Amino acid sequence: MLFIQKEGKPVLISAGGAGVWTDAVYWKTPELAQKYAEKKFHDLHYREMN
């Protein structure tokens, strides 16, 4: 787990694996989580879920 700032807000990142792939981004409020639900940040490496 990693705490960082995104869109000027604190978020918790869950990541793991050899490439440190992002599994989930946790926002402080449900409203922020809904607002950024589909947002992909260019500086995070996302794990492809099939």
N, CA and C atoms as a LAMMPS dump frame, in Angstrom:
ITEM: TIMESTEP
0
ITEM: NUMBER OF ATOMS
150
ITEM: BOX BOUNDS ff ff ff
-5.0000000000000000e+02 5.0000000000000000e+02
-5.0000000000000000e+02 5.0000000000000000e+02
-5.0000000000000000e+02 5.0000000000000000e+02
ITEM: ATOMS id mol type element x y z
1 1 1 N 0.838 -1.173 0
2 1 2 C 0 0 0
3 1 3 C 0.888 1.243 0
4 2 1 N 0.381 2.251 -0.662
5 2 2 C 1.135 3.481 -0.827
6 2 3 C 0.174 4.66 -0.775
7 3 1 N 0.492 5.671 0.008
8 3 2 C -0.295 6.903 0.044
9 3 3 C 0.355 7.918 -0.879
10 4 1 N -0.429 8.482 -1.806
11 4 2 C 0.062 9.51 -2.714
12 4 3 C -1.028 10.558 -2.921
13 5 1 N -0.719 11.592 -3.703
14 5 2 C -1.689 12.629 -4.064
15 5 3 C -2.051 12.462 -5.538
16 6 1 N -3.35 12.484 -5.817
17 6 2 C -3.849 12.484 -7.193
18 6 3 C -4.966 13.494 -7.268
19 7 1 N -4.963 14.308 -8.31
20 7 2 C -5.966 15.354 -8.467
21 7 3 C -6.042 16.234 -7.219
22 8 1 N -4.906 16.375 -6.515
23 8 2 C -4.848 17.203 -5.322
24 8 3 C -5.481 16.58 -4.094
25 9 1 N -5.8 15.299 -4.173
26 9 2 C -6.462 14.592 -3.064
27 9 3 C -5.611 13.404 -2.634
28 10 1 N -5.617 13.064 -1.333
29 10 2 C -4.871 11.89 -0.883
30 10 3 C -5.582 10.611 -1.307
31 11 1 N -4.813 9.655 -1.84
32 11 2 C -5.364 8.36 -2.223
33 11 3 C -4.452 7.251 -1.721
34 12 1 N -5.023 6.08 -1.574
35 12 2 C -4.281 4.888 -1.189
36 12 3 C -4.208 3.995 -2.412
37 13 1 N -3.014 3.557 -2.761
38 13 2 C -2.796 2.701 -3.92
39 13 3 C -2.439 1.299 -3.432
40 14 1 N -3.133 0.314 -3.968
41 14 2 C -2.8 -1.083 -3.724
42 14 3 C -2.081 -1.583 -4.968
43 15 1 N -0.843 -2.056 -4.81
44 15 2 C -0.051 -2.499 -5.957
45 15 3 C 0.845 -3.649 -5.543
46 16 1 N 1.24 -4.45 -6.515
47 16 2 C 2.134 -5.562 -6.22
48 16 3 C 2.632 -6.206 -7.501
49 17 1 N 3.404 -7.252 -7.352
50 17 2 C 3.957 -7.974 -8.479
51 17 3 C 5.338 -7.483 -8.836
52 18 1 N 5.949 -8.183 -9.772
53 18 2 C 7.317 -7.874 -10.181
54 18 3 C 7.407 -6.487 -10.811
55 19 1 N 6.338 -6.051 -11.465
56 19 2 C 6.347 -4.747 -12.113
57 19 3 C 5.665 -3.673 -11.291
58 20 1 N 5.292 -3.981 -10.068
59 20 2 C 4.544 -3.096 -9.177
60 20 3 C 3.324 -2.529 -9.919
61 21 1 N 2.426 -3.423 -10.278
62 21 2 C 1.205 -3.064 -10.987
63 21 3 C 0.126 -2.627 -10.015
64 22 1 N -0.576 -1.569 -10.373
65 22 2 C -1.66 -1.043 -9.555
66 22 3 C -2.87 -1.957 -9.648
67 23 1 N -3.344 -2.416 -8.497
68 23 2 C -4.543 -3.24 -8.427
69 23 3 C -5.779 -2.387 -8.17
70 24 1 N -5.636 -1.354 -7.343
71 24 2 C -6.781 -0.527 -6.975
72 24 3 C -6.311 0.834 -6.48
73 25 1 N -7.18 1.83 -6.665
74 25 2 C -6.962 3.178 -6.15
75 25 3 C -8.128 3.474 -5.213
76 26 1 N -7.825 3.758 -3.957
77 26 2 C -8.846 4.011 -2.945
78 26 3 C -8.893 5.497 -2.613
79 27 1 N -10.077 6.11 -2.833
80 27 2 C -10.283 7.518 -2.564
81 27 3 C -10.864 7.715 -1.176
82 28 1 N -10.745 8.925 -0.651
83 28 2 C -11.161 9.225 0.718
84 28 3 C -12.678 9.202 0.901
85 29 1 N -13.422 9.543 -0.142
86 29 2 C -14.88 9.573 -0.028
87 29 3 C -15.505 8.774 -1.176
88 30 1 N -16.716 8.273 -0.968
89 30 2 C -17.415 7.576 -2.055
90 30 3 C -17.653 8.49 -3.266
91 31 1 N -17.866 9.77 -3.028
92 31 2 C -18.087 10.715 -4.117
93 31 3 C -16.846 10.839 -5.008
94 32 1 N -15.666 10.925 -4.385
95 32 2 C -14.427 10.987 -5.169
96 32 3 C -14.181 9.669 -5.897
97 33 1 N -14.461 8.565 -5.245
98 33 2 C -14.286 7.253 -5.878
99 33 3 C -15.172 7.144 -7.116
100 34 1 N -16.377 7.607 -7.025
101 34 2 C -17.292 7.557 -8.166
102 34 3 C -16.833 8.51 -9.273
103 35 1 N -16.404 9.699 -8.898
104 35 2 C -15.951 10.692 -9.872
105 35 3 C -14.769 10.185 -10.692
106 36 1 N -13.833 9.482 -10.042
107 36 2 C -12.611 9.04 -10.707
108 36 3 C -12.601 7.531 -10.999
109 37 1 N -13.75 6.905 -10.996
110 37 2 C -13.843 5.449 -11.186
111 37 3 C -13.186 4.972 -12.479
112 38 1 N -13.31 5.707 -13.537
113 38 2 C -12.764 5.294 -14.84
114 38 3 C -11.427 5.965 -15.168
115 39 1 N -10.916 6.795 -14.275
116 39 2 C -9.679 7.544 -14.515
117 39 3 C -8.466 6.622 -14.405
118 40 1 N -7.585 6.692 -15.395
119 40 2 C -6.305 5.991 -15.377
120 40 3 C -5.21 7.048 -15.355
121 41 1 N -4.342 7.013 -14.369
122 41 2 C -3.26 7.977 -14.241
123 41 3 C -2.036 7.492 -15.005
124 42 1 N -1.436 8.369 -15.776
125 42 2 C -0.325 7.988 -16.654
126 42 3 C 0.913 7.505 -15.896
127 43 1 N 1.056 7.891 -14.648
128 43 2 C 2.252 7.508 -13.891
129 43 3 C 2.071 6.236 -13.062
130 44 1 N 0.917 5.583 -13.164
131 44 2 C 0.679 4.311 -12.483
132 44 3 C 0.595 3.204 -13.525
133 45 1 N 1.146 2.05 -13.198
134 45 2 C 1.096 0.893 -14.099
135 45 3 C -0.021 -0.015 -13.604
136 46 1 N -1.059 -0.187 -14.431
137 46 2 C -2.242 -0.942 -14.026
138 46 3 C -2.13 -2.395 -14.459
139 47 1 N -2.555 -3.282 -13.585
140 47 2 C -2.614 -4.708 -13.889
141 47 3 C -3.831 -4.918 -14.793
142 48 1 N -3.64 -5.663 -15.855
143 48 2 C -4.755 -5.98 -16.765
144 48 3 C -5.579 -7.092 -16.139
145 49 1 N -6.858 -6.786 -15.913
146 49 2 C -7.781 -7.777 -15.337
147 49 3 C -8.667 -8.305 -16.453
148 50 1 N -8.605 -9.598 -16.7
149 50 2 C -9.457 -10.225 -17.738
150 50 3 C -10.47 -11.129 -17.108
